[in-house]
Every structure is written in C-alpha cells, then in structure tokens.
Amino acid sequence: MWGWVMSVRARLLSTTTLSGVVGAIFLSSLSAHAADLITKAPVGGRVALQPGVDGTNWKFDALGGVMSDRTIYGGRGSFSVPLGGQLGFQLDGAFGNYDSRFFGAGAAHLFWRDPSRGLVGLYGSHTYWDQFGGLNVSQIAGEAEVYMGPFTLRGIAGVEFGDSQTQVTGTVVSVNSVTTFFDTYDVETRFFDKVNLSYYLNDSVQVFAGHRYLGGKHALALGGEVGFSRGGPLMGAAFVEARIGENDFDGIWGGLRAYIGEKDKSLIQRHRQDDPFNWLPETLFSITNSLTKSTTTTIINPPDADGDTDGDGDN
C-alpha cells in the first residue's frame, strides 16, 4: 500500500505535466456529450442547458485536525448565487485557531458552468494568520472542473504572493559568544496549484486523490465525503482530508458539513449544480511551507595574543 502511495506521489510531483493533462482532458470533455447529469429537453432543435448555479445555496462546516504538526480547528462556509444563464458567483470564508493563534480567510469564484460537462472561471483568495504580528498570503488563479460520469477533475492554478516576517526565537550565551536563533516566514511570489480527481462510489459518497504545490513544496492530497440526505433542501455530510508531502507539508483534518439549497439533491448533484469546491483553509500551507530557520553568533571579548581577554597581550 505504501509503495502505491509513493508511486502516485512521484507522478504528481511534475506540476507542468499535471497541468497539461488537466487542460487536455478539460478541452476534450467540453466537446463530448453530456454525462450523468441530464439537460432539459431540446428547445427549437437546441439543447437547453441547466443554469450554472441552481438557485441560492449555502454550506457550512466545522473542522479540526493537524496541519504541518500544528493543531487547527475552526469553521468554514460558502454562499453561491446564480448570475443568469451559465454564470455563477460564490464567496467562501474560514476562521479559527491555528497553532494557538487566530486565522481568517476569504475567497471568491466567478465562473461559467454547464452542470453536465464542467466549469471554467476565475478565483481569488486571501488568508491571514496572527503569527509574528500578522502573516498574509493571497492567491489569484484560473479554475476548472470536468465532469465525466462518476469522475470529477477539478483544480485551480495561478500565482500566490505574500509578506515576510522574522522573529527571534531564542538566545544562547556562552563564555565568549552569543548565539541568536531566528524564524523567518517569507511568502514568495510563485506558481501554485491545487488539483483533485474525485470518484463517486455512489451519488452521495465521494473519494479523491490530488496534488498540491504550495509555498514551493509538493504534496499528495487524499480525502473523502459522505452525504446524509434528509429528503429536503438540507443535507448533512462528514468529510476527511489528508496531505503527504515534502518536509512538514502534511496533516489530516475532518469534520461535519451542512448543505442548504432549494431542492432535495444528492451529493454529486450539489457539487455539480450548486457550489464549487471551497479550497480554504489549506492556504495556510503556503505560509508554513515558507518557514526557514537561521542563527547568528556574536563573539564577546575574543582572546588576545596571550590567551586571555584583557587585551594587553601579557600573561
């Protein structure tokens, strides 16, 4: 099993190749016939597409776990609205406690979607973590989803950027020197991606594997979600996610989620007709992956020629 995981991770490490595959599959899918979500009956010889967002809808969840060996817990939510035709808009938010410090994040999606085939759009996010007086990272990206029967390929890819902060974390004093230890978070401007390939075991059970490149480091992403329908516009769900990556780019978290829409739907329908994926709060990895540690040593009263420290050169 471990050999299989490492093999998958090795293949995912090539970000350029993966992005090319995403684009190729997306373009070919847009020219294919509709998959499992059926469009409305033909009107005037043309197929009438379903709207990009099927009414106003919400989702909320509570989550907890570990990211980069730091405890995290908090809440997350999304609000989606149709803009007419195939256009839709979604706002995401997340807040909570990360390594005993507050974090907050927000994101927006503007997209075109055919619920039988896929989605293309623009994505932007900003994340704040109350560490070293405040650390920030922002992401601007293109977004895409491809629907292929029980499979969904979704992802965002673009540029991330942030700030830099350094703080003294310790000092060691010896007879002739002082050594100072520093932690520096330096969120550089660089490419990033988040990609998931999902498979629906049935209409309300999803598992996925994917790739992350955040803060200059790679990771394998794994996860799943189970929906519990109540026979109305409200659906409950349980989810779990994990990361296996370079250095401390790892973790596992999960929680409970509530979907609130306008109709009774399965999990796969809610994912393809209502709200796009909420990629928060793993943007925190873009900050923690930028951490470097350093030291400086200052010599105090260096010994003179006679081996003492009085500076007179005499024994």
The 8 nearest C-alpha neighbors of each residue, nearest first, counted from 0:
[[1, 3, 2, 4, 5, 6, 7, 8],
 [2, 0, 4, 3, 5, 6, 7, 8],
 [1, 3, 5, 0, 4, 6, 7, 8],
 [2, 4, 6, 0, 1, 5, 7, 8],
 [5, 3, 1, 7, 6, 2, 8, 0],
 [6, 4, 8, 2, 7, 3, 9, 1],
 [5, 7, 3, 9, 4, 8, 2, 10],
 [8, 6, 4, 10, 5, 9, 3, 11],
 [7, 9, 5, 11, 10, 6, 219, 4],
 [10, 8, 6, 12, 7, 11, 5, 13],
 [11, 9, 7, 8, 12, 13, 6, 17],
 [10, 12, 8, 13, 9, 210, 7, 17],
 [13, 11, 9, 10, 14, 217, 8, 210],
 [12, 14, 11, 16, 15, 17, 10, 9],
 [15, 13, 17, 16, 12, 18, 11, 212],
 [14, 16, 18, 17, 13, 19, 20, 12],
 [17, 15, 19, 13, 18, 14, 20, 11],
 [16, 18, 14, 20, 19, 15, 21, 13],
 [17, 19, 21, 15, 20, 16, 14, 22],
 [20, 18, 16, 22, 17, 21, 23, 15],
 [19, 21, 23, 17, 22, 18, 24, 16],
 [22, 20, 18, 24, 19, 23, 25, 17],
 [21, 23, 25, 19, 20, 24, 26, 18],
 [24, 22, 20, 26, 25, 21, 19, 27],
 [23, 25, 27, 21, 22, 26, 28, 20],
 [24, 26, 22, 28, 23, 27, 145, 21],
 [25, 27, 29, 23, 28, 24, 22, 30],
 [28, 26, 24, 29, 30, 25, 23, 31],
 [27, 29, 31, 25, 30, 26, 24, 116],
 [28, 30, 26, 27, 31, 116, 25, 117],
 [29, 31, 28, 27, 32, 26, 116, 25],
 [32, 30, 28, 29, 27, 33, 116, 34],
 [31, 33, 34, 30, 28, 116, 29, 115],
 [34, 32, 115, 116, 31, 35, 37, 36],
 [33, 35, 148, 115, 36, 147, 32, 116],
 [34, 36, 148, 37, 33, 115, 149, 147],
 [37, 35, 115, 34, 38, 114, 33, 268],
 [38, 36, 35, 115, 39, 33, 34, 114],
 [39, 37, 48, 49, 36, 40, 47, 115],
 [38, 40, 47, 41, 48, 37, 46, 49],
 [39, 41, 46, 42, 38, 47, 45, 37],
 [42, 40, 46, 45, 44, 47, 43, 39],
 [43, 41, 45, 44, 46, 47, 40, 39],
 [42, 44, 45, 41, 46, 47, 40, 39],
 [43, 45, 42, 41, 46, 47, 40, 39],
 [46, 44, 41, 42, 43, 47, 40, 48],
 [47, 45, 41, 42, 48, 40, 39, 44],
 [48, 46, 39, 41, 45, 42, 38, 49],
 [49, 47, 38, 46, 50, 39, 113, 85],
 [48, 50, 38, 114, 51, 47, 113, 39],
 [51, 49, 85, 84, 52, 53, 48, 113],
 [50, 52, 85, 112, 86, 87, 113, 111],
 [53, 51, 81, 273, 50, 272, 87, 54],
 [54, 52, 273, 272, 50, 51, 81, 55],
 [55, 53, 52, 81, 80, 56, 261, 260],
 [54, 56, 80, 79, 260, 81, 53, 261],
 [57, 55, 260, 79, 259, 78, 54, 273],
 [58, 56, 78, 259, 77, 258, 260, 79],
 [57, 59, 258, 77, 257, 76, 259, 78],
 [60, 58, 76, 257, 256, 75, 77, 258],
 [59, 61, 256, 75, 255, 74, 257, 76],
 [60, 62, 74, 254, 255, 73, 75, 256],
 [63, 61, 254, 253, 72, 73, 74, 60],
 [62, 64, 72, 252, 71, 253, 254, 73],
 [63, 65, 252, 71, 251, 70, 72, 253],
 [64, 66, 70, 250, 69, 251, 71, 68],
 [67, 65, 250, 69, 68, 249, 70, 251],
 [66, 68, 247, 249, 69, 248, 250, 65],
 [69, 67, 66, 65, 70, 250, 247, 249],
 [70, 68, 98, 66, 65, 67, 71, 97],
 [71, 69, 65, 98, 97, 64, 66, 68],
 [72, 70, 97, 64, 63, 65, 96, 98],
 [73, 71, 63, 96, 62, 95, 64, 97],
 [72, 74, 95, 62, 94, 61, 96, 63],
 [73, 75, 61, 93, 94, 60, 62, 95],
 [74, 76, 93, 60, 92, 59, 61, 94],
 [75, 77, 59, 92, 58, 91, 60, 93],
 [78, 76, 91, 58, 90, 57, 92, 79],
 [77, 79, 57, 90, 89, 56, 91, 58],
 [80, 78, 89, 56, 88, 274, 55, 57],
 [79, 81, 55, 88, 87, 54, 52, 89],
 [82, 80, 87, 52, 83, 54, 86, 88],
 [83, 81, 87, 86, 80, 88, 84, 85],
 [82, 84, 81, 86, 85, 50, 87, 51],
 [85, 83, 50, 86, 51, 82, 81, 49],
 [84, 86, 51, 50, 111, 112, 83, 113],
 [87, 85, 111, 82, 51, 84, 110, 83],
 [86, 88, 81, 82, 110, 52, 51, 80],
 [87, 89, 109, 80, 108, 79, 110, 81],
 [90, 88, 79, 108, 78, 107, 80, 91],
 [89, 91, 107, 78, 77, 106, 108, 79],
 [92, 90, 77, 106, 105, 76, 107, 277],
 [91, 93, 105, 76, 75, 104, 77, 106],
 [94, 92, 75, 104, 74, 103, 280, 105],
 [95, 93, 103, 102, 73, 74, 104, 75],
 [94, 96, 73, 102, 72, 101, 74, 103],
 [95, 97, 101, 100, 72, 99, 71, 102],
 [98, 96, 71, 100, 99, 70, 101, 102],
 [97, 99, 69, 70, 100, 71, 96, 101],
 [100, 98, 97, 96, 101, 70, 71, 69],
 [101, 99, 97, 96, 98, 129, 102, 130],
 [102, 100, 96, 129, 95, 128, 97, 103],
 [103, 101, 128, 94, 95, 127, 96, 129],
 [102, 104, 94, 127, 93, 126, 128, 95],
 [105, 103, 126, 93, 125, 92, 127, 94],
 [104, 106, 92, 91, 125, 124, 93, 126],
 [107, 105, 124, 91, 123, 90, 125, 92],
 [106, 108, 90, 123, 89, 122, 91, 124],
 [109, 107, 122, 89, 88, 121, 110, 90],
 [110, 108, 88, 121, 120, 87, 122, 89],
 [109, 111, 120, 87, 119, 86, 108, 121],
 [110, 112, 86, 85, 119, 118, 120, 51],
 [113, 111, 118, 51, 85, 117, 114, 110],
 [112, 114, 115, 116, 117, 51, 118, 85],
 [115, 113, 271, 272, 116, 112, 117, 49],
 [116, 114, 36, 33, 113, 34, 117, 37],
 [117, 115, 146, 113, 114, 33, 145, 29],
 [118, 116, 145, 144, 146, 113, 112, 114],
 [117, 119, 112, 144, 143, 111, 113, 145],
 [120, 118, 143, 111, 142, 110, 112, 144],
 [119, 121, 110, 142, 109, 141, 111, 143],
 [120, 122, 141, 109, 142, 108, 140, 110],
 [123, 121, 108, 140, 107, 141, 139, 142],
 [122, 124, 139, 138, 107, 106, 140, 108],
 [125, 123, 106, 138, 137, 105, 107, 139],
 [124, 126, 137, 105, 104, 136, 106, 138],
 [125, 127, 104, 136, 135, 103, 137, 105],
 [128, 126, 135, 103, 102, 134, 104, 129],
 [129, 127, 102, 134, 130, 133, 101, 135],
 [130, 128, 133, 101, 100, 132, 102, 134],
 [129, 131, 133, 132, 128, 134, 100, 101],
 [132, 130, 133, 164, 166, 129, 134, 165],
 [131, 133, 130, 129, 134, 164, 128, 166],
 [134, 132, 129, 130, 131, 128, 135, 127],
 [135, 133, 128, 127, 130, 129, 162, 131],
 [136, 134, 127, 161, 126, 162, 128, 133],
 [135, 137, 161, 126, 160, 125, 127, 286],
 [138, 136, 125, 160, 124, 159, 161, 126],
 [137, 139, 159, 124, 123, 158, 140, 125],
 [140, 138, 123, 158, 157, 122, 159, 124],
 [141, 139, 157, 156, 122, 155, 121, 123],
 [140, 142, 121, 155, 156, 122, 120, 157],
 [141, 143, 155, 120, 121, 119, 154, 122],
 [142, 144, 119, 118, 154, 153, 120, 155],
 [143, 145, 153, 118, 117, 152, 154, 119],
 [144, 146, 117, 152, 151, 25, 116, 153],
 [147, 145, 151, 116, 117, 150, 148, 144],
 [146, 148, 150, 34, 151, 149, 145, 116],
 [147, 149, 34, 35, 150, 146, 151, 36],
 [148, 150, 199, 198, 147, 151, 200, 146],
 [151, 149, 198, 147, 148, 197, 146, 199],
 [150, 152, 146, 197, 145, 196, 147, 153],
 [153, 151, 196, 145, 144, 195, 197, 150],
 [154, 152, 144, 195, 143, 194, 151, 145],
 [153, 155, 194, 193, 143, 142, 195, 144],
 [154, 156, 142, 193, 141, 192, 140, 194],
 [157, 155, 192, 140, 141, 191, 193, 154],
 [158, 156, 140, 191, 190, 139, 141, 192],
 [157, 159, 190, 189, 139, 191, 138, 140],
 [160, 158, 138, 137, 188, 189, 190, 191],
 [161, 159, 188, 137, 187, 136, 186, 138],
 [162, 160, 136, 186, 135, 137, 187, 188],
 [161, 163, 186, 135, 185, 134, 164, 136],
 [164, 162, 185, 184, 186, 165, 161, 183],
 [163, 165, 184, 183, 131, 185, 166, 162],
 [166, 164, 183, 182, 184, 181, 163, 167],
 [165, 167, 182, 181, 168, 183, 131, 164],
 [168, 166, 181, 180, 169, 182, 165, 179],
 [167, 169, 181, 180, 166, 182, 170, 179],
 [170, 168, 180, 167, 179, 171, 181, 178],
 [169, 171, 179, 178, 180, 172, 177, 168],
 [170, 172, 178, 177, 179, 173, 169, 176],
 [173, 171, 177, 176, 178, 170, 174, 175],
 [174, 172, 176, 175, 177, 171, 178, 299],
 [173, 175, 176, 172, 299, 177, 300, 298],
 [174, 176, 299, 173, 298, 300, 301, 177],
 [177, 175, 298, 299, 173, 297, 174, 172],
 [176, 178, 172, 297, 296, 171, 173, 179],
 [179, 177, 296, 171, 170, 295, 172, 297],
 [178, 180, 170, 295, 294, 169, 296, 171],
 [181, 179, 294, 169, 168, 167, 293, 170],
 [180, 182, 167, 293, 168, 166, 292, 294],
 [183, 181, 292, 166, 165, 291, 167, 168],
 [184, 182, 165, 291, 290, 164, 185, 292],
 [185, 183, 290, 289, 163, 164, 186, 165],
 [184, 186, 163, 289, 187, 162, 183, 164],
 [187, 185, 161, 162, 289, 160, 286, 163],
 [186, 188, 160, 185, 189, 161, 162, 214],
 [189, 187, 160, 159, 186, 158, 161, 190],
 [188, 190, 158, 159, 187, 191, 160, 215],
 [189, 191, 158, 157, 159, 192, 188, 156],
 [192, 190, 212, 213, 157, 158, 156, 159],
 [191, 193, 156, 212, 155, 211, 194, 157],
 [192, 194, 211, 154, 155, 210, 156, 212],
 [193, 195, 154, 209, 210, 153, 192, 155],
 [196, 194, 209, 153, 208, 152, 197, 154],
 [195, 197, 152, 207, 208, 209, 151, 153],
 [198, 196, 207, 151, 150, 206, 195, 152],
 [197, 199, 150, 206, 149, 205, 207, 200],
 [198, 200, 205, 201, 149, 204, 202, 206],
 [201, 199, 204, 205, 198, 202, 149, 206],
 [200, 202, 199, 204, 203, 205, 149, 267],
 [201, 203, 267, 265, 266, 204, 199, 200],
 [202, 204, 266, 226, 201, 265, 225, 267],
 [205, 203, 225, 201, 200, 199, 224, 202],
 [204, 206, 199, 224, 223, 198, 200, 225],
 [207, 205, 223, 198, 197, 222, 199, 224],
 [208, 206, 197, 222, 196, 221, 223, 198],
 [209, 207, 221, 220, 196, 195, 197, 222],
 [208, 210, 195, 220, 194, 196, 219, 221],
 [209, 211, 219, 194, 220, 11, 218, 193],
 [210, 212, 193, 218, 217, 192, 213, 219],
 [211, 213, 217, 191, 192, 216, 215, 218],
 [214, 212, 285, 215, 191, 216, 211, 284],
 [213, 215, 285, 288, 289, 216, 286, 284],
 [214, 216, 213, 212, 217, 288, 189, 289],
 [215, 217, 212, 213, 214, 245, 288, 218],
 [218, 216, 212, 211, 244, 245, 12, 213],
 [244, 219, 217, 211, 243, 210, 242, 220],
 [218, 220, 210, 243, 8, 242, 209, 244],
 [219, 221, 209, 242, 210, 208, 241, 218],
 [222, 220, 208, 241, 240, 207, 242, 209],
 [223, 221, 240, 207, 239, 206, 241, 208],
 [222, 224, 206, 205, 239, 238, 207, 240],
 [223, 225, 238, 205, 237, 204, 206, 226],
 [226, 224, 204, 236, 237, 203, 205, 238],
 [225, 227, 236, 203, 235, 266, 228, 204],
 [228, 226, 235, 236, 234, 229, 225, 203],
 [227, 229, 234, 230, 226, 235, 265, 233],
 [230, 228, 231, 234, 233, 227, 235, 232],
 [229, 231, 228, 263, 232, 233, 234, 264],
 [232, 230, 263, 233, 229, 262, 228, 234],
 [231, 233, 262, 263, 260, 261, 259, 234],
 [234, 232, 259, 231, 258, 229, 260, 235],
 [235, 233, 228, 258, 257, 227, 229, 232],
 [234, 236, 257, 227, 256, 226, 258, 228],
 [235, 237, 226, 256, 225, 227, 255, 257],
 [238, 236, 255, 225, 224, 254, 256, 226],
 [237, 239, 224, 253, 254, 223, 255, 225],
 [238, 240, 253, 222, 223, 252, 254, 224],
 [241, 239, 222, 252, 221, 251, 253, 223],
 [242, 240, 251, 221, 250, 220, 222, 252],
 [241, 243, 249, 220, 250, 219, 218, 244],
 [244, 242, 249, 219, 218, 248, 220, 241],
 [218, 245, 243, 248, 249, 217, 219, 242],
 [244, 246, 248, 217, 247, 216, 218, 243],
 [245, 247, 248, 244, 249, 216, 288, 67],
 [248, 246, 67, 249, 245, 244, 68, 288],
 [249, 247, 244, 245, 67, 246, 218, 243],
 [250, 248, 242, 243, 67, 244, 247, 66],
 [249, 251, 66, 65, 242, 241, 67, 252],
 [250, 252, 241, 65, 240, 64, 242, 66],
 [253, 251, 64, 63, 240, 239, 65, 241],
 [254, 252, 239, 62, 238, 63, 240, 64],
 [253, 255, 62, 61, 238, 237, 63, 239],
 [254, 256, 237, 60, 61, 236, 238, 62],
 [255, 257, 60, 236, 59, 235, 237, 61],
 [256, 258, 235, 59, 58, 234, 60, 236],
 [259, 257, 58, 234, 233, 57, 235, 260],
 [260, 258, 233, 57, 56, 232, 58, 257],
 [261, 259, 56, 232, 262, 57, 258, 233],
 [260, 262, 232, 54, 56, 55, 259, 263],
 [263, 261, 232, 260, 264, 231, 233, 259],
 [262, 264, 231, 232, 230, 265, 261, 233],
 [265, 263, 268, 262, 269, 266, 232, 231],
 [264, 266, 268, 267, 203, 202, 269, 228],
 [265, 267, 203, 269, 268, 226, 202, 270],
 [268, 266, 270, 202, 269, 265, 203, 271],
 [269, 267, 271, 265, 270, 266, 272, 264],
 [268, 270, 273, 266, 272, 267, 271, 264],
 [269, 271, 267, 268, 272, 274, 273, 266],
 [272, 270, 268, 114, 269, 273, 267, 274],
 [271, 273, 269, 114, 52, 268, 53, 270],
 [274, 272, 52, 269, 53, 270, 271, 56],
 [273, 275, 79, 270, 276, 269, 272, 89],
 [276, 274, 270, 277, 273, 271, 89, 108],
 [275, 277, 278, 274, 270, 153, 154, 77],
 [276, 278, 279, 91, 275, 77, 76, 274],
 [279, 277, 276, 280, 281, 282, 193, 106],
 [280, 278, 281, 277, 282, 93, 104, 92],
 [279, 281, 282, 283, 93, 278, 104, 126],
 [282, 280, 283, 279, 284, 278, 285, 66],
 [281, 283, 284, 280, 285, 279, 126, 286],
 [284, 282, 281, 286, 285, 280, 287, 126],
 [285, 283, 287, 282, 286, 288, 281, 213],
 [286, 284, 214, 213, 283, 282, 288, 287],
 [285, 287, 284, 283, 289, 288, 186, 214],
 [286, 288, 284, 289, 290, 285, 283, 67],
 [289, 287, 214, 285, 286, 290, 284, 248],
 [288, 290, 287, 184, 286, 185, 214, 186],
 [291, 289, 184, 287, 183, 288, 185, 182],
 [290, 292, 183, 182, 184, 289, 293, 185],
 [291, 293, 182, 181, 183, 290, 294, 180],
 [294, 292, 181, 180, 182, 291, 295, 183],
 [293, 295, 180, 179, 181, 178, 296, 292],
 [296, 294, 179, 178, 297, 180, 293, 177],
 [295, 297, 178, 177, 179, 176, 298, 294],
 [296, 298, 177, 176, 178, 299, 295, 179],
 [297, 299, 176, 175, 301, 177, 296, 300],
 [298, 300, 175, 176, 301, 297, 177, 174],
 [301, 299, 308, 175, 302, 298, 309, 176],
 [300, 302, 299, 308, 298, 303, 175, 307],
 [303, 301, 308, 307, 306, 300, 304, 310],
 [304, 302, 306, 305, 310, 308, 307, 312],
 [303, 305, 312, 306, 302, 307, 313, 310],
 [306, 304, 312, 303, 314, 313, 307, 302],
 [305, 307, 302, 303, 304, 308, 314, 312],
 [308, 306, 302, 305, 303, 309, 314, 310],
 [307, 309, 302, 310, 303, 300, 301, 306],
 [310, 308, 311, 307, 303, 312, 302, 300],
 [309, 311, 308, 303, 312, 307, 302, 313],
 [312, 310, 313, 309, 303, 308, 305, 314],
 [311, 313, 305, 304, 310, 303, 314, 309],
 [314, 312, 311, 305, 304, 310, 307, 309],
 [313, 305, 312, 307, 306, 311, 304, 309]]
